[in-house]
Amino acid sequence: MFEWMAWTTPVAVFFSCIVLMLVGMTVWELKSPTRLERGFLPMETTRGDRLFIGLLSAAYVNLVFVGISGKLAGWLSLETDPSIWIGFVLSMVLLALIMRKG
């Protein structure tokens, strides 16, 4: 069923984090309903809005990192491609920033 995708450990951790965030946000929303807030994003958002925007941003950061990792190895004269964990950490930092300050 999942033969089309390379299920590496970083990919599994990334999707597991997404599932855990969705479950956590659902429980948080049930216990404490959200309200509109204004941060650095150009609109008022709820926690769910910021999670959605953050997840999209995290996915794009991961895709860009995977896309340029081969070129980064050449630019930085590395023997191998940079670890995919770097893209994962960058995407989670961006997600945390959007959730906290967005």
Secondary structure, 3 states (H helix, E strand, C coil): CCCCCCCCHHHHHHHHHHHHHHHHHHHHHHHCCCCCEECCCCCEECHHHHHHHHHHHHHHHHHHHHHHHHHHHHHCCCCCCCCHHHHHHHHHHHHHHHHHHC
